[in-house]
Amino acid sequence: MKFMKLGTKSDTFYTEQATRTLTSEIPSDLVIQINDVTYLLHRFALLAKCGLLQRLCYESSDSESATVELHDIPGGEDAFELCAKFCYGISINISAHNFVSAFCAAKFLRMNESVEKGNFVGKLESFFNSCILESWKDPIATLQSTATLPEWSENLGIVRKCIDSIIEKILTPSQQVKWSFTYTRPGYTKKQHHSVPKDWWTEDVSDLDIDLFRCIIMAIRSTYVLPPQLIGEALHVYACRWLPGITKLNKSSGSSASQTEESKLKNRKILETIVGMIPADRGSVSVGFLFRLLSISIHLNASSVIKTELIRRASLQFEEATVSDLLYPSKSSSDQNYYDIELVLAVLETFLKLWKRMSPGAVDNSYFLRSIRNVGKLIDSYLQVVARDDNMQVSKFVSLAETVPSIARVDHNDLYKAIDIYLKVHPDLSKADKKRLCGILDCQKLTPEVRGHAVKNELLPLRTVVQLLYFEQEKESMANTGHKLLKQHEMILGAKQRTTTKDSQSKQSLGTTQILESREKDQHRTKRMDGNLAVEMDKKMVIRGRDIEEKDESSSSYKLEVDPKNMIRRARSKSEHSIKRADREK
């Protein structure tokens, strides 16, 4: 950071109680009062350079000593003292940190060239134009200091000139950017010979106030020089710098008690401003960043317009999300769940609305099918994580799982894993909740390996196990029937090949008749087997239903001789034996 040194005399100002004066043999004849501080100074030193004091002292009737009140001087007593020391020739240092207050005070005191050549205002302007505006960090530091004097800085053109200087350097091609622009950033000291990254400016600009930051970003966007992704990166860096909870913290850190209402209002303004600056281009910011902003908006009670916009933007890129992008603690005080499943559900519902609106008229249907299936797999993986939440309600879990359309799931393997995890974490689940939870599972969409695991799962309700066994036996019956038909067909083809040319026509007709008769017998036998199997399974379902009903009725003394658990155990062992036999035949 550059600085300007003015004056050569040593500092002789000292304080006695609430009075500031300087060591001098000449008695003071000018009293300056600023707030609670009184300065005892000399006319010959200050009036020669300050046009305002010349006028005020000229109007004073007291010829020996004049008293002037300057309570409204910009920058207060500190800025005035810089101007006074300049008038006495005392050594002072001017940098980007104190330039604004010194310049505004000098302007207020009218220390212009018209009063005396080489005056304070002229030297400050020269330093501002030749040093501050020509560097990178100094305009940013100067802009930060304008927060104490916003109106003066705006009227004197300090803000506009600093912003123009910053924008000009940001738009400079990266190959022309010097490392001196970013010398304050950690980690870059050893990269002097490397190329400058395109986002070299984002971290430094994030130190600014949100209004100044917005002016810079909107001006850059209007030039259409930088890509939208780079603008989005700058917004991400700023949000991480200023918004609490934008990085994933524990649940207690996001509580409303940790922030005052004033800070929440400030953060809400930052959030709404950032959302309003996100480029319309898809992919300008990541879907994970959108979810983080959405989570913060719920905590800060942002407007419904902001929440709706974030949900819409997140739904457009939902298929690009990962499970970690969706894991945010619930901010609701009434919700005991750790994970905010309502947030994910809102984005999913909006995604499905957009998908249904766009997919029917789409030319490339494979893209939309791949998109919906990616989202389905994402939700099932997310359910496997939230299932570990001890306080996760069955209704919310089922609601999110049921929102995913059937076309989004090629199979129900991942959904079964989520249900299995939920049952293990919640061992005290009621029968009704278990039935509701397992009701979302389609047993026909489980692969043989997963179905075999489910049959042995003691946590599943009996009704679900019976359904699994039914589908398993039905599949085995269909496989055996197909195997027999295939063998008979091969035998007939072999017989046909052994026929002679002389009797080909007669034997071929006879063989055809035998084929038809054999197929009719096999079909009749298959129907009878399937019918017996269906009747048998229906009996088992009825017996199990009666058993459950009669166990629940305390007034009934009748006990079934058939134990459903033994029946399931025998069926499971039979199913395992059938699977092993099928593997040996293969």
Secondary structure, DSSP 8 states (H G I E B T S, - for coil): --EEEE--B---EEEETTEEEE--SS---EEEEETTEEEEE-HHHHTTT-HHHHHHHHH-S-SS-EEEE-TT-TTHHHHHHHHHHHHHTB-EEEETTTHHHHHHHHHHTT--TTTSTT-HHHHHHHHIIIIITTSSHHHHHHHHHGGGSHHHHHHTTHHHHHHHHHHHHHTS-GGG--GGGGTTSTT-TT-TTS---TTTTHHHHTTS-HHHHHHHHHHHHHHT-S-HHHHHHHHHHHHHHHSTTSS---GGGG-GGGS-HHHHHHHHHHHHHHHHHS-SSTTSS-HHHHHHHHHHHHHTT--HHHHHHHHHHHHHTGGG--HHHH--B---TT---SB-HHHHHHHHHHHHHHHHHHSTT-S-HHHHHHHHHHHHHHHHHHHHHHTT-TT--HHHHHHHHHHS-GGG-S-SHHHHHHHHHHHHH-TT--HHHHHHHHTT--GGGS-HHHHHHHHT-TTS-HHHHHHHHHHHHHHHHHHHHHHHHHHHHHHHHHHHHH--STTHHHHHHHHHHHHHHHHHHHHHHHHHHHHHHHHHHHHHHHHHHHHHHHHH-TT-----SS-HHHHHHHHHHHHHHHHHHHHHH-
